[in-house]
Amino acid sequence: MAGKNIRSYLNPPDPERFYELCHVFSEEIMVRILAMNDYCQLLKIYARTFPDITITPTAATHLEEFLTFTKEFHDAELNFFFPDLATVRTQNKLSRIQRWEPYDESAWDVMVSQAVEMLKPFIAQARKHHEIAVSEAVGESQHWEPLRFRLDQINTYLNELAQFHDPQKVESLFRFRSAQSE
């Protein structure tokens, strides 16, 4: 996505509109990260609550590491998209938009590619934790199905995040969201 192409879906080219699309992109990433985090929490609760669901010590360790990893990555992504958010959380949107002023078309391309580069190692590490947790979890009870669903959903979210490696998928997201806001 070259800077000059941003004009086709970022119209008018101003910091406020740029902020809106940046916010969309960050939400698309972070909502999945938070959902995976919540599912890891639920998996831990299921394993503790229902003795007929067995999670090996290896799987339990990887679930715990996955949980910690998703929290840390969420914080890193939040800081990337909205630096100093802790100090400006009470400020209004307009003050946060100032980060993008003066408007620079090339800033968009750099921001998107940096966000994607942050995602790549997260996805690789998250898949490792997920695969081990799945392979080490055992269950045949009525309680197993909700656990399996959550493990499958984590995989779905990882696949959706991996699609952001494709610049055309990112551009498609922004074209769609831009069209919605018109």
Secondary structure, 3 states (H helix, E strand, C coil): CCHHHHHHCCCCCCHHHHHHHHHHHHHHHHHHHHHHHHHHHHHHHHHHHCCCEEECHHHHHHHHHHHHHHHHHHHHHHHHHCCCHHHHCCCCHHHHHHHHCCCCHHHHHHHHHHHHHHHHHHHHHHHHHHHHHHHHEEECCCCHHHHHHHHHHHHHHHHHHHHHHCHHHHHHHHHHHHHHHC
